[in-house]
C-alpha cells in the first residue's frame, strides 16, 4: 500500500506545472561579477576605501571567539560586499540584483 501512495505522490508532483519566471541564472551573475571591478584578495582596508570610497555600511565583525576563528569584517557597497580578515581582503561578492533573486541567505547582523 505504501508503494501506491508513493507512486501517486510522485505522479502528482510530476503533473505540477513548472513556473517560468525571469530568474537570473548563475552564469549571468558570474559574468556580471567579472564586469564589476571588485576589490581583489590581499588589498588592505585603506586601499579598498581609496579605490571605492567609504562603504555604505560597515557591518559588525563576526568570529574571533577562539584563536582558530579569525575575526571577519564586512563592508557593504551598493553593488558588492567585501570580506576582510584582519586588515586584508579575503573575498568580495556581488550583492543580489533584486530581492527575488535566489542566492545565499542574508548576512547575519
Chimera marker file (.cmm) of the C-alpha trace (Angstrom):
<marker_set name="trace">
<marker id="1" x="0.000" y="0.000" z="0.000" r="1" g="1" b="0" radius="0.5"/>
<marker id="2" x="2.854" y="2.417" z="0.780" r="1" g="1" b="0" radius="0.5"/>
<marker id="3" x="4.240" y="1.936" z="-2.732" r="1" g="1" b="0" radius="0.5"/>
<marker id="4" x="0.899" y="3.036" z="-4.211" r="1" g="1" b="0" radius="0.5"/>
<marker id="5" x="0.844" y="6.191" z="-2.110" r="1" g="1" b="0" radius="0.5"/>
<marker id="6" x="4.433" y="6.957" z="-3.084" r="1" g="1" b="0" radius="0.5"/>
<marker id="7" x="3.633" y="6.384" z="-6.758" r="1" g="1" b="0" radius="0.5"/>
<marker id="8" x="0.569" y="8.634" z="-6.562" r="1" g="1" b="0" radius="0.5"/>
<marker id="9" x="2.544" y="11.399" z="-4.846" r="1" g="1" b="0" radius="0.5"/>
<marker id="10" x="5.291" y="11.185" z="-7.454" r="1" g="1" b="0" radius="0.5"/>
<marker id="11" x="2.749" y="11.338" z="-10.269" r="1" g="1" b="0" radius="0.5"/>
<marker id="12" x="1.062" y="14.351" z="-8.669" r="1" g="1" b="0" radius="0.5"/>
<marker id="13" x="4.380" y="16.174" z="-8.313" r="1" g="1" b="0" radius="0.5"/>
<marker id="14" x="5.302" y="15.459" z="-11.916" r="1" g="1" b="0" radius="0.5"/>
<marker id="15" x="1.942" y="16.804" z="-13.066" r="1" g="1" b="0" radius="0.5"/>
<marker id="16" x="2.537" y="20.209" z="-11.449" r="1" g="1" b="0" radius="0.5"/>
<marker id="17" x="3.351" y="22.884" z="-13.998" r="1" g="1" b="0" radius="0.5"/>
<marker id="18" x="6.845" y="24.279" z="-13.864" r="1" g="1" b="0" radius="0.5"/>
<marker id="19" x="6.807" y="28.019" z="-13.385" r="1" g="1" b="0" radius="0.5"/>
<marker id="20" x="8.638" y="30.062" z="-15.977" r="1" g="1" b="0" radius="0.5"/>
<marker id="21" x="9.938" y="33.138" z="-14.229" r="1" g="1" b="0" radius="0.5"/>
<marker id="22" x="12.578" y="35.700" z="-15.060" r="1" g="1" b="0" radius="0.5"/>
<marker id="23" x="15.313" y="34.401" z="-12.800" r="1" g="1" b="0" radius="0.5"/>
<marker id="24" x="18.905" y="35.480" z="-13.051" r="1" g="1" b="0" radius="0.5"/>
<marker id="25" x="20.999" y="32.479" z="-13.955" r="1" g="1" b="0" radius="0.5"/>
<marker id="26" x="24.177" y="31.814" z="-12.012" r="1" g="1" b="0" radius="0.5"/>
<marker id="27" x="26.255" y="32.064" z="-15.173" r="1" g="1" b="0" radius="0.5"/>
<marker id="28" x="24.839" y="35.547" z="-15.806" r="1" g="1" b="0" radius="0.5"/>
<marker id="29" x="25.766" y="36.603" z="-12.260" r="1" g="1" b="0" radius="0.5"/>
<marker id="30" x="29.328" y="35.326" z="-12.769" r="1" g="1" b="0" radius="0.5"/>
<marker id="31" x="29.548" y="37.323" z="-15.981" r="1" g="1" b="0" radius="0.5"/>
<marker id="32" x="28.239" y="40.389" z="-14.125" r="1" g="1" b="0" radius="0.5"/>
<marker id="33" x="30.824" y="39.822" z="-11.393" r="1" g="1" b="0" radius="0.5"/>
<marker id="34" x="33.597" y="39.776" z="-13.979" r="1" g="1" b="0" radius="0.5"/>
<marker id="35" x="32.341" y="43.124" z="-15.357" r="1" g="1" b="0" radius="0.5"/>
<marker id="36" x="32.407" y="44.846" z="-11.937" r="1" g="1" b="0" radius="0.5"/>
<marker id="37" x="35.802" y="45.910" z="-10.588" r="1" g="1" b="0" radius="0.5"/>
<marker id="38" x="35.623" y="44.032" z="-7.290" r="1" g="1" b="0" radius="0.5"/>
<marker id="39" x="38.374" y="44.520" z="-4.703" r="1" g="1" b="0" radius="0.5"/>
<marker id="40" x="40.961" y="41.784" z="-5.064" r="1" g="1" b="0" radius="0.5"/>
<marker id="41" x="42.278" y="39.450" z="-2.406" r="1" g="1" b="0" radius="0.5"/>
<marker id="42" x="45.100" y="40.932" z="-0.360" r="1" g="1" b="0" radius="0.5"/>
<marker id="43" x="44.180" y="44.606" z="-0.648" r="1" g="1" b="0" radius="0.5"/>
<marker id="44" x="44.188" y="46.493" z="2.647" r="1" g="1" b="0" radius="0.5"/>
<marker id="45" x="41.134" y="48.265" z="4.060" r="1" g="1" b="0" radius="0.5"/>
<marker id="46" x="42.771" y="51.613" z="3.261" r="1" g="1" b="0" radius="0.5"/>
<marker id="47" x="43.374" y="50.563" z="-0.371" r="1" g="1" b="0" radius="0.5"/>
<marker id="48" x="39.756" y="49.433" z="-0.774" r="1" g="1" b="0" radius="0.5"/>
<marker id="49" x="38.466" y="52.704" z="0.661" r="1" g="1" b="0" radius="0.5"/>
<marker id="50" x="40.834" y="54.728" z="-1.550" r="1" g="1" b="0" radius="0.5"/>
<marker id="51" x="39.637" y="52.909" z="-4.705" r="1" g="1" b="0" radius="0.5"/>
<marker id="52" x="35.917" y="52.522" z="-3.937" r="1" g="1" b="0" radius="0.5"/>
<marker id="53" x="35.179" y="55.226" z="-1.382" r="1" g="1" b="0" radius="0.5"/>
<marker id="54" x="33.590" y="54.762" z="2.000" r="1" g="1" b="0" radius="0.5"/>
<marker id="55" x="31.264" y="51.751" z="2.281" r="1" g="1" b="0" radius="0.5"/>
<marker id="56" x="27.524" y="52.268" z="2.665" r="1" g="1" b="0" radius="0.5"/>
<marker id="57" x="27.633" y="50.017" z="5.763" r="1" g="1" b="0" radius="0.5"/>
<marker id="58" x="30.353" y="48.581" z="7.972" r="1" g="1" b="0" radius="0.5"/>
<marker id="59" x="28.720" y="45.538" z="9.497" r="1" g="1" b="0" radius="0.5"/>
<marker id="60" x="29.596" y="44.259" z="12.960" r="1" g="1" b="0" radius="0.5"/>
<marker id="61" x="32.591" y="41.897" z="12.906" r="1" g="1" b="0" radius="0.5"/>
<marker id="62" x="31.956" y="38.167" z="13.317" r="1" g="1" b="0" radius="0.5"/>
<marker id="63" x="34.143" y="35.375" z="14.666" r="1" g="1" b="0" radius="0.5"/>
<marker id="64" x="37.194" y="35.639" z="16.866" r="1" g="1" b="0" radius="0.5"/>
<marker id="65" x="35.734" y="33.601" z="19.750" r="1" g="1" b="0" radius="0.5"/>
<marker id="66" x="38.711" y="31.234" z="19.534" r="1" g="1" b="0" radius="0.5"/>
<marker id="67" x="42.228" y="31.744" z="18.244" r="1" g="1" b="0" radius="0.5"/>
<marker id="68" x="41.460" y="29.359" z="15.344" r="1" g="1" b="0" radius="0.5"/>
<marker id="69" x="38.496" y="31.525" z="14.281" r="1" g="1" b="0" radius="0.5"/>
<marker id="70" x="39.654" y="34.811" z="12.771" r="1" g="1" b="0" radius="0.5"/>
<marker id="71" x="37.550" y="37.931" z="13.096" r="1" g="1" b="0" radius="0.5"/>
<marker id="72" x="35.863" y="38.756" z="9.786" r="1" g="1" b="0" radius="0.5"/>
<marker id="73" x="34.911" y="42.343" z="8.937" r="1" g="1" b="0" radius="0.5"/>
<marker id="74" x="32.307" y="43.093" z="6.243" r="1" g="1" b="0" radius="0.5"/>
<marker id="75" x="31.907" y="46.287" z="4.266" r="1" g="1" b="0" radius="0.5"/>
<marker id="76" x="28.798" y="46.696" z="2.137" r="1" g="1" b="0" radius="0.5"/>
<marker id="77" x="28.848" y="48.791" z="-1.024" r="1" g="1" b="0" radius="0.5"/>
<marker id="78" x="25.801" y="49.273" z="-3.311" r="1" g="1" b="0" radius="0.5"/>
<marker id="79" x="26.968" y="46.592" z="-5.786" r="1" g="1" b="0" radius="0.5"/>
<marker id="80" x="29.122" y="44.291" z="-3.657" r="1" g="1" b="0" radius="0.5"/>
<marker id="81" x="30.214" y="43.219" z="-0.169" r="1" g="1" b="0" radius="0.5"/>
<marker id="82" x="33.871" y="42.934" z="0.844" r="1" g="1" b="0" radius="0.5"/>
<marker id="83" x="35.093" y="40.466" z="3.492" r="1" g="1" b="0" radius="0.5"/>
<marker id="84" x="38.272" y="41.192" z="5.434" r="1" g="1" b="0" radius="0.5"/>
<marker id="85" x="40.385" y="39.036" z="7.731" r="1" g="1" b="0" radius="0.5"/>
<marker id="86" x="42.358" y="41.380" z="9.947" r="1" g="1" b="0" radius="0.5"/>
<marker id="87" x="43.123" y="44.245" z="7.543" r="1" g="1" b="0" radius="0.5"/>
<marker id="88" x="43.172" y="42.324" z="4.223" r="1" g="1" b="0" radius="0.5"/>
<marker id="89" x="40.514" y="41.401" z="1.648" r="1" g="1" b="0" radius="0.5"/>
<marker id="90" x="39.766" y="37.686" z="1.604" r="1" g="1" b="0" radius="0.5"/>
<marker id="91" x="36.755" y="37.876" z="-0.738" r="1" g="1" b="0" radius="0.5"/>
<marker id="92" x="34.332" y="40.245" z="-2.460" r="1" g="1" b="0" radius="0.5"/>
<marker id="93" x="30.942" y="39.201" z="-3.840" r="1" g="1" b="0" radius="0.5"/>
<marker id="94" x="28.162" y="40.896" z="-5.787" r="1" g="1" b="0" radius="0.5"/>
<marker id="95" x="25.013" y="41.747" z="-3.851" r="1" g="1" b="0" radius="0.5"/>
<marker id="96" x="21.691" y="40.366" z="-5.028" r="1" g="1" b="0" radius="0.5"/>
<marker id="97" x="20.408" y="42.019" z="-8.184" r="1" g="1" b="0" radius="0.5"/>
<marker id="98" x="16.891" y="42.201" z="-6.737" r="1" g="1" b="0" radius="0.5"/>
<marker id="99" x="15.030" y="40.859" z="-3.692" r="1" g="1" b="0" radius="0.5"/>
<marker id="100" x="13.582" y="37.909" z="-5.635" r="1" g="1" b="0" radius="0.5"/>
<marker id="101" x="16.978" y="36.610" z="-6.731" r="1" g="1" b="0" radius="0.5"/>
<marker id="102" x="17.684" y="33.161" z="-5.367" r="1" g="1" b="0" radius="0.5"/>
<marker id="103" x="21.011" y="33.021" z="-3.609" r="1" g="1" b="0" radius="0.5"/>
<marker id="104" x="22.700" y="32.850" z="-0.249" r="1" g="1" b="0" radius="0.5"/>
<marker id="105" x="20.828" y="33.786" z="2.902" r="1" g="1" b="0" radius="0.5"/>
<marker id="106" x="21.187" y="37.397" z="4.050" r="1" g="1" b="0" radius="0.5"/>
<marker id="107" x="24.154" y="38.233" z="6.264" r="1" g="1" b="0" radius="0.5"/>
<marker id="108" x="23.786" y="37.788" z="9.998" r="1" g="1" b="0" radius="0.5"/>
<marker id="109" x="23.713" y="41.181" z="11.673" r="1" g="1" b="0" radius="0.5"/>
<link id1="1" id2="2" r="1" g="1" b="0" radius="0.2"/>
<link id1="2" id2="3" r="1" g="1" b="0" radius="0.2"/>
<link id1="3" id2="4" r="1" g="1" b="0" radius="0.2"/>
<link id1="4" id2="5" r="1" g="1" b="0" radius="0.2"/>
<link id1="5" id2="6" r="1" g="1" b="0" radius="0.2"/>
<link id1="6" id2="7" r="1" g="1" b="0" radius="0.2"/>
<link id1="7" id2="8" r="1" g="1" b="0" radius="0.2"/>
<link id1="8" id2="9" r="1" g="1" b="0" radius="0.2"/>
<link id1="9" id2="10" r="1" g="1" b="0" radius="0.2"/>
<link id1="10" id2="11" r="1" g="1" b="0" radius="0.2"/>
<link id1="11" id2="12" r="1" g="1" b="0" radius="0.2"/>
<link id1="12" id2="13" r="1" g="1" b="0" radius="0.2"/>
<link id1="13" id2="14" r="1" g="1" b="0" radius="0.2"/>
<link id1="14" id2="15" r="1" g="1" b="0" radius="0.2"/>
<link id1="15" id2="16" r="1" g="1" b="0" radius="0.2"/>
<link id1="16" id2="17" r="1" g="1" b="0" radius="0.2"/>
<link id1="17" id2="18" r="1" g="1" b="0" radius="0.2"/>
<link id1="18" id2="19" r="1" g="1" b="0" radius="0.2"/>
<link id1="19" id2="20" r="1" g="1" b="0" radius="0.2"/>
<link id1="20" id2="21" r="1" g="1" b="0" radius="0.2"/>
<link id1="21" id2="22" r="1" g="1" b="0" radius="0.2"/>
<link id1="22" id2="23" r="1" g="1" b="0" radius="0.2"/>
<link id1="23" id2="24" r="1" g="1" b="0" radius="0.2"/>
<link id1="24" id2="25" r="1" g="1" b="0" radius="0.2"/>
<link id1="25" id2="26" r="1" g="1" b="0" radius="0.2"/>
<link id1="26" id2="27" r="1" g="1" b="0" radius="0.2"/>
<link id1="27" id2="28" r="1" g="1" b="0" radius="0.2"/>
<link id1="28" id2="29" r="1" g="1" b="0" radius="0.2"/>
<link id1="29" id2="30" r="1" g="1" b="0" radius="0.2"/>
<link id1="30" id2="31" r="1" g="1" b="0" radius="0.2"/>
<link id1="31" id2="32" r="1" g="1" b="0" radius="0.2"/>
<link id1="32" id2="33" r="1" g="1" b="0" radius="0.2"/>
<link id1="33" id2="34" r="1" g="1" b="0" radius="0.2"/>
<link id1="34" id2="35" r="1" g="1" b="0" radius="0.2"/>
<link id1="35" id2="36" r="1" g="1" b="0" radius="0.2"/>
<link id1="36" id2="37" r="1" g="1" b="0" radius="0.2"/>
<link id1="37" id2="38" r="1" g="1" b="0" radius="0.2"/>
<link id1="38" id2="39" r="1" g="1" b="0" radius="0.2"/>
<link id1="39" id2="40" r="1" g="1" b="0" radius="0.2"/>
<link id1="40" id2="41" r="1" g="1" b="0" radius="0.2"/>
<link id1="41" id2="42" r="1" g="1" b="0" radius="0.2"/>
<link id1="42" id2="43" r="1" g="1" b="0" radius="0.2"/>
<link id1="43" id2="44" r="1" g="1" b="0" radius="0.2"/>
<link id1="44" id2="45" r="1" g="1" b="0" radius="0.2"/>
<link id1="45" id2="46" r="1" g="1" b="0" radius="0.2"/>
<link id1="46" id2="47" r="1" g="1" b="0" radius="0.2"/>
<link id1="47" id2="48" r="1" g="1" b="0" radius="0.2"/>
<link id1="48" id2="49" r="1" g="1" b="0" radius="0.2"/>
<link id1="49" id2="50" r="1" g="1" b="0" radius="0.2"/>
<link id1="50" id2="51" r="1" g="1" b="0" radius="0.2"/>
<link id1="51" id2="52" r="1" g="1" b="0" radius="0.2"/>
<link id1="52" id2="53" r="1" g="1" b="0" radius="0.2"/>
<link id1="53" id2="54" r="1" g="1" b="0" radius="0.2"/>
<link id1="54" id2="55" r="1" g="1" b="0" radius="0.2"/>
<link id1="55" id2="56" r="1" g="1" b="0" radius="0.2"/>
<link id1="56" id2="57" r="1" g="1" b="0" radius="0.2"/>
<link id1="57" id2="58" r="1" g="1" b="0" radius="0.2"/>
<link id1="58" id2="59" r="1" g="1" b="0" radius="0.2"/>
<link id1="59" id2="60" r="1" g="1" b="0" radius="0.2"/>
<link id1="60" id2="61" r="1" g="1" b="0" radius="0.2"/>
<link id1="61" id2="62" r="1" g="1" b="0" radius="0.2"/>
<link id1="62" id2="63" r="1" g="1" b="0" radius="0.2"/>
<link id1="63" id2="64" r="1" g="1" b="0" radius="0.2"/>
<link id1="64" id2="65" r="1" g="1" b="0" radius="0.2"/>
<link id1="65" id2="66" r="1" g="1" b="0" radius="0.2"/>
<link id1="66" id2="67" r="1" g="1" b="0" radius="0.2"/>
<link id1="67" id2="68" r="1" g="1" b="0" radius="0.2"/>
<link id1="68" id2="69" r="1" g="1" b="0" radius="0.2"/>
<link id1="69" id2="70" r="1" g="1" b="0" radius="0.2"/>
<link id1="70" id2="71" r="1" g="1" b="0" radius="0.2"/>
<link id1="71" id2="72" r="1" g="1" b="0" radius="0.2"/>
<link id1="72" id2="73" r="1" g="1" b="0" radius="0.2"/>
<link id1="73" id2="74" r="1" g="1" b="0" radius="0.2"/>
<link id1="74" id2="75" r="1" g="1" b="0" radius="0.2"/>
<link id1="75" id2="76" r="1" g="1" b="0" radius="0.2"/>
<link id1="76" id2="77" r="1" g="1" b="0" radius="0.2"/>
<link id1="77" id2="78" r="1" g="1" b="0" radius="0.2"/>
<link id1="78" id2="79" r="1" g="1" b="0" radius="0.2"/>
<link id1="79" id2="80" r="1" g="1" b="0" radius="0.2"/>
<link id1="80" id2="81" r="1" g="1" b="0" radius="0.2"/>
<link id1="81" id2="82" r="1" g="1" b="0" radius="0.2"/>
<link id1="82" id2="83" r="1" g="1" b="0" radius="0.2"/>
<link id1="83" id2="84" r="1" g="1" b="0" radius="0.2"/>
<link id1="84" id2="85" r="1" g="1" b="0" radius="0.2"/>
<link id1="85" id2="86" r="1" g="1" b="0" radius="0.2"/>
<link id1="86" id2="87" r="1" g="1" b="0" radius="0.2"/>
<link id1="87" id2="88" r="1" g="1" b="0" radius="0.2"/>
<link id1="88" id2="89" r="1" g="1" b="0" radius="0.2"/>
<link id1="89" id2="90" r="1" g="1" b="0" radius="0.2"/>
<link id1="90" id2="91" r="1" g="1" b="0" radius="0.2"/>
<link id1="91" id2="92" r="1" g="1" b="0" radius="0.2"/>
<link id1="92" id2="93" r="1" g="1" b="0" radius="0.2"/>
<link id1="93" id2="94" r="1" g="1" b="0" radius="0.2"/>
<link id1="94" id2="95" r="1" g="1" b="0" radius="0.2"/>
<link id1="95" id2="96" r="1" g="1" b="0" radius="0.2"/>
<link id1="96" id2="97" r="1" g="1" b="0" radius="0.2"/>
<link id1="97" id2="98" r="1" g="1" b="0" radius="0.2"/>
<link id1="98" id2="99" r="1" g="1" b="0" radius="0.2"/>
<link id1="99" id2="100" r="1" g="1" b="0" radius="0.2"/>
<link id1="100" id2="101" r="1" g="1" b="0" radius="0.2"/>
<link id1="101" id2="102" r="1" g="1" b="0" radius="0.2"/>
<link id1="102" id2="103" r="1" g="1" b="0" radius="0.2"/>
<link id1="103" id2="104" r="1" g="1" b="0" radius="0.2"/>
<link id1="104" id2="105" r="1" g="1" b="0" radius="0.2"/>
<link id1="105" id2="106" r="1" g="1" b="0" radius="0.2"/>
<link id1="106" id2="107" r="1" g="1" b="0" radius="0.2"/>
<link id1="107" id2="108" r="1" g="1" b="0" radius="0.2"/>
<link id1="108" id2="109" r="1" g="1" b="0" radius="0.2"/>
</marker_set>
